[in-house]
Amino acid sequence: MYRIKNSKHLASLINYTNLNNMISEAEMREFLNEASELNFNSVIINPSYIPLAKEILADSDVKIGSVIGFPLGFESTKAKLSEASALLEIGVDEIDAVINLNYVKDEKYDLIEKEARELKELIGDKTLKIIIESKILEDDQKVNIVQRLEKAGVDYVKTSTGFLTPNHIYEIVNDINIFQKYAPKLKIEIYDGINIWKMANQVLTGGADLIATNNGYEIVNKYKELRENTQIKPKPITL
């Protein structure tokens, strides 16, 4: 069983995510203030709110991430490189890039590796995560993809954009096992409908390095309520 030490530790393993394309500035401010309050590992938000995030999170340790090729991934490599350059110019710490599933369909794994390598060379010591949409892939496709991503020097494989039906916990663990066996140097981020702290614990126990979730604030506060703020009255001893 994974050992979550406390709510701060749990928050440090969560990338708090809000990629809603109809979110107001007031709503995003609230989201970012929540991230600052609990000190998540990072926030993943759409590019237009990066300047606001830099302002609100300036005095925190929360990293700022955004997305390219999102959510379908079929843009050209040149277009993805251009998007990545624009994000770097405004100061992101992490970039999530969606894989080109057309390449997967045609088994053009060399092009997947080439694109990932070019992105990593561009962003340097910033964190690059490649989203593969594992829900719709066969296991042999996952193996081929993660082996190529590891060779390209990618930092993380990420399971989903969040636009597909969430996986069952057993499917998630199956994915983690495949990634660890065939690309052991690649770190793993799970984004698959994790909305309660017990499921977060299960995923971390299964071997994930990070969790991405829209429900990070609720997860951490519920954990804090149940694990840190619960007062148990001992029963009186009767003889």
Helices and strands as residue ranges (DSSP letters): H 7-11, E 14-18, H 25-38, E 42-45, G 47-49, H 50-56, E 63-68, H 77-89, E 94-98, H 101-105, H 109-123, E 127-131, G 134-136, H 139-152, E 156-158, H 169-182, E 187-190, H 197-206, E 210-213, H 216-223, I 224-228
